[in-house]
Amino acid sequence: MSDLRPRSSRSRLTGIARHGRLRRSSPWLAGLKLLSGVLAVALVSGVAVAAITLKQLQDGIVIASIPQDTAPPPDIAAMPGGFNILITGSDTREGQGGLGGTHEDGVLNDVNILLHVSEDHSNAVAVSIPRDLIVATPECPNQVTGEIMPAQWAAPINSVLDEGGLYCVVKTVSELTGLDIQFAGMITFRGVVEMSNAVGGVPVCISAPIHDPQAGLEIAEAGTHTLAGEEALAFLRSRHGVGDGSDLGRISSQQVYMSSLVRTLKSADTLGDLSKVYQLARAATSNMTLSENFAQLDTLAAIALALKDVPMQNVVFVQYPVADGTSGPYLGKLQPVSEQADALFARIAADEPFVLDEDRLRTGAVADPNAPAEPPAEETPAEETPAEEAPAEEAPVEADGGGTAEPAGGQPQVLSGLKGQTAADYTCSEAN
């Protein structure tokens, strides 16, 4: 392990920019209003069945503290500059019923995704932070053992969960990105399985058969497959079966899955189905550890409502910019590409949208040759779009869905060199 030394505090980027328009009601809103109605019945009228259902959901939540964990404003829209959620994937085998094998050499945070939702809820960006990225880690308390995790100037980011718990993962990512993180959650293997089942599976395109015995994944034919349960988990864990066999290739493959998941969630068949909404809530609350201010059902519902109107072309999945390490603690690991990272998080901190360039896909994901020629546009109501604002003024959507809607403030800036895709991009996981 590298020499330890305290890490100085970093100044945080600030700025607020409003952009875009909120869109009108959709099947999403109808379903979520129905769920909100059920919650209201439980909270206000005390009807027995609804109250029992609500209690079952609330009782399933495991709560953890995070830095600056305070109750959010009653209205999520009142949070200036939008809000940030960190989702961490734990590889613990404890209580997983044999999922992932019986490996018990420590608990790693192999998945770290920072989600930013803009203040006006017109844009969202999810940044995947590679597990092998070497970062500085701050001093912080382990919320389980009570021990103090000393600061380190260079450590793999996926070691932080085992050493300091979710609290330290949040603090590390906050200092790495310069962003305040208002909400955080940690999901297990079982949670991935249950949530994929709750949505009825996720359609995933693969370019060729995948054979990855280490992840337990066998897909015999190229094409689109609906993955659920343990097969979905195996796909998300597969590294040797996709791309170049690296974790970066796996991230690109995971973004194929997540983009399709967003399209699935935004369909009327999912969030327009109260039964599926309940199953999703049950799967999440039973298999996730949530920060205290994230663990309230009204907060979860408010966040879902904030996300419902974000157009798919404005949901951007991006990989934290990295390069192969060549010396010192970076040897055999990854190190940040500071210029690109600074540009990325400056845009996020300023709550300003951006566009990825045409070379956005990296090894692990390829364009779907069977993608719709013109993905269905998300409707903007006539009363909110004056006649003089012709659709032709919006940014074009590419054949693979790679456009972005133009916000009210003008055309988003292109951030060149970043790797990722939008939820509107129809892509295939690249089998190797």
N, C-alpha and C positions, 0 to 999 in steps of 0.2 A: 504494500500500500504506500502511496506517496506520503511525503512529509506533511504534517498537519500545520495549519496556521489559521488564525481567525480570518474570516473574509469581511472586508469592509463593506459597508452598506452601499447600495447602488441607488442613484437617482432614478426616479420613475418617469416614464414618458407620460405627458398629460395632454389633454385636448379633447374637445367634444365637437363632433360634426354631425349634423342631422342631414339625412338624405332619404330620397325615395318617398313613396306613399304607402300607407297601410292599405291592404286590399280588402274587398268586401267579403261577406260571409261565404263559406263553402261547406261541402259535406264534412270537412274537418271540424268546423265550428259547430255544426249541428250535433255531431257526436260528442264533442267536448262539452257543449252546453248541456247535453243530456247527462253526462257524467257529473258535471257541476251541479245539476239539479239533484242527482242522487246524494251527493255530498251535502248539499244544502238541507235536504230532508233529514239526513242523519244528524246534522249539527243543530238545526233549528227546531224541527218538529219532533224529533226523537222517535220516529217510526221504528219499530223494533228491528225489522229485517235489515233496513238500510244501516241502522246503528251497528248491528252485529258485523255487517260487511265492512264498514269503515274501521271498526275496532280491529278486525282481523288484519287489515292492511297496515294500520298504524303499529300494531303489536309486532309485526314482522320486521320492522326497521331496526337495524343496528346503528347506533350513533357514535360518531367520533368527532373530536375537536380539531379545528384547523386554525391557523393564524388569523386573527381579526375576525373570528366567527361571531358575527352579530346578526340579529334578525333583520331581514330585508325590509324595505318599505312595503306598505300594504299593496301597492301597485308596482309590479315589476317595471312598468313603463316609466316609473319615477326615478329609476336608477340612472344617473347621468353617465353618458358614455357607453351605455349598454352594460352587459354583465358577462362574466367569465366563469366557466365550469370546467374543472379538471376531472376527467374520468381515468382511473388507473385500473389496470387489469392485474390481479394477483395470480401467481401460479401456485398458490398453496394447494396441497392435496388433502388437507385436513377437512373432513366433512364433505368430501366431494364424491364419495361412493366409488372410488377407483378411477375417476376421470383423470387422465394425464399420467396414470401409473402411480407408483408408490414413492416416488422421489421425495425425500424430506430433508434436503441439504440446505434449507433456507427458503425464505419467501421473497421472490423477486417481483418487482413491478415492471414486467416486460412490455406492457402496453401503457402508454401515457398520451392521452389526447386532450388538448386544451381547446375548448369550444368557446368562441366569442359570438355573442348575439348583439347586433347593433341596437342602439337606443330606440330607433324607430321600427325595429323588427323587420327591416327589409332585406337584411343581409346576415349571413352567418359564415364563420370560417372555423374549421377544425384542423388544428395543427398536430400532426403525429410526431412525437419526439422519439427518435431511435433508441433502443435499449442500450446500445453500445456507445452512446455519446458520453464523452468524458466532460464532466462539469465540476465547478466548484460547489461544494455543499456547505450550508451554514450550520452553525451550532444550533441545536434544537433539542427539546426534550422528547424522549420516547414515551408516548402516551400509555403504553402497556406496562413497561418495566419501571418507568420513572427515571431511568438513567439519562444522562445528558450525552447526546451524540456530538462529538467534537467537530469543529469545522475542518474541512479538507480542501485543499486547493485543486485537487484532481481526483475524481472518483467516477466509476461508471454510474450513470443515473439509475440503472435498474437495481443497484445495491441499496438504495436509500430506504425503501419500504422495510426491508429486513432489519436495518439498523435503527431506524427512527420512526417507523409507522407512517400512516397517511399524513399526519401533521407535517412531518419533515419532507415528504414528497411535495406537498403543496408549497411549503416555504422554499424548497429548492427550485421548483419550476417558476415560482413568482420572481425570484431573484434572477433566474436565467433569462426570463422574458421581459422583466421590468413591468409586469402587469399585476394588478391586484386580482386575486382569485376569490370570488364571493361564495362559490359553492364547490363542493367536491364529493366524489363518490368512488368507491372501490368495488369492482365486480369480480366474481370468481368464475371458474370453469362452469359450475352448475348454473350460474346466472346466465351465461351465454347460451347454454343448452335450453333453459326454460324460456328465455325471451325469444329465441328463434322459433320455438314451438308455438309461443303465444301469437305470433304474427302469421302462423300457418306456413312458415318457411320463407326463404329469400331466394328469388331467381338469380342465379349466378352463371355467367357465361365463362367457359374456359376454352382456350385455343386448341388444346390437344389433351389426350388422356393424362391423368395425374396418378403417379404411383409414389407414394411417400409413406413407407412403413413406419418411419419414426414418428410421424404425426397420426398414423392410423388412417390415412386417407387413400381411398381407391376410387377413382372415377374413370370408367372404362372408355367413355366416348367424349369427343369434343362437342361443344354446343352448350345450350342453356339447361341448367339443372336446378331444381328447387331444393335448396339445402335447409335442413332443420335438424334439431337435436344434436346428437354427438357428431353427425357428419358435418354440420355447420361449424362446430367447435374445431374439428380436425382441419377443416379448410382454413379457418382463421389462424391456426397454429402452424400450418404447413410452411416450411421454409425451403426444404430440399426439393420440394415438388414444383416450385414456381420460380420464375425469373432466373436470377443468377445464383440462387441458393443462399443469398445473403438476407439479413434482416431488412435491408432496404427494399429488396425485391418483395419480401413478404408484406411490407407496409403498402406497396403499390397494389398488391393483390387484395389486401384488406380494404383498400379504398374502393376497389371494384365492388366488394360486398356491401360496404357502407353506403355507396351511392345507390345501389339497388334497394337497400333497406329503406333509405329515405323515400324513394319512389313508391315502395310498398306501403310505408306508413302514411304517405300523403294520398293514397288511393281511398276511395269511398268504402272499399271492402275491408279496410283495417280500422281506421279511426271513426268510420261511420258505423261500426259494429260495436255496440256497447259491451258485448261479451268479450270481444278481443281486447278492448280497452281495459276491462277489468283484469283479464289474464295478464296483460302487459304490466299493469300496476302491481299485481300480485307477484309476478316473477321478479320485478325490480325490487320491491320492498322485502322480499324473502331471501334475496341472494346478494344484496348490496349493503355495504357500510356507507352511510351518508353523513356528511357534516351536519351539525345540529340545525343550522338554518335551512338546510336542504331536505331535512327529514320530515317536514310538515306537508301533509297531503294538499293543503291549499296552495303552498308554494310550488309543489310539483305540478299542480293543475295550471297555475299562473304561467309557469315556464312553458308548458305544453301549448298554452294559448298564444304565447309570444312567438313560438316557433311555427305555428300552423300556417301563417301567411307568407313565410319566406319562400319566394319562388325557387324552384329546383336549380335554375341556372345561377342563382345567387347564393347557393350553399356550396362553399369551396372547401375541398379537402386538400391539404398541403403538407408536405414533409418538411420538417425543420431542416434548413440547409446545412449540410455536413460535407466533409471531405475525409478520405482515408488518412489516418494518422501515420506519421512516418518516423517519429522519434519520441523519446521520453515516455511519459505516461500515455501518450496517444498511440504508441506503436501497437499495431494490431487492433486498434479501436477506431473511433470516429472523433473528429474535432469540429467545432462550429466553423462555418464560413461567415465570419462576423459581419461583413458588409451586407450580405443578403439577409442575414438574420435581423440586423438593425433596421433595414428597410421594411421588412415584413412586420415587425412588432411596432414600428413607428406608425404604420397605417392602422394596425389594430388598436393601438393606444389612442389614436386620434379618431377612432370610430369611423374610418373612411374605407369604402369598398375598394377592391382591386381586382385585376384580371390576370390570369396566368397566360403565358405566351403559347404559341402553337406547338412548341416543343415540350409541353408540360408533362407528357407521359414518360415514365422511365421504365427500365426493365422490371417486369412483373405485371405490367398492364399494357394492353394493345387495344386499338379501336375495334369495336364490334362490327364485323363486315355486314351483319344483318340488322344494324341499328335502323330505327325509323328514319325516313328521309327528312321528316320535319316533326320533331317531338311536339306533342300537344302544348300549345301556349297556355299559360295560366291567365285566365281572363281578368281584365281590368274593367270595372264597371263604367258605363258611359258617363254617369254623373260625376265620376272622379277623373275622367279623361276628356277634357274639352275637345271639340271637333278639330280645332286647329292643331292639336298635338297628334299628328298622324302616326300610325304604327311604324311607318317607314323611318321615323326618327329614332326608333329604338335600335340598340346594337343588334346585328344579325345573329341568328342562331345557326351554328354550323350543322353539317349533316349528322355529326355524332353528338349533337346537343351541347357543343362547347361554347355557346355565347353567354352573354350576361346582360340582364336588363339594365337599361340606363336609368340611374337614379335622378331625382329632381336636380341635384347639384351639378350634373354634367357627366361626361363619360368617365368611368373609373380608370385609374392609372394601371398600366400594364407593369407587372413586376417580373422582369425577365430572369430566367435561370432557375426559378422555383419549380419543383416537381409536384404534380398532383392532378386533380380533376374536379369537376363540379358534379353535383348530383344529377345534372341533366346529361352528362357524358355517358353514352352507352359504350362500355368497355368490356373486355374479356381478360380474365386472369391468364397470364402467359405461362403455360406449362413448360417445363424444361425436359 
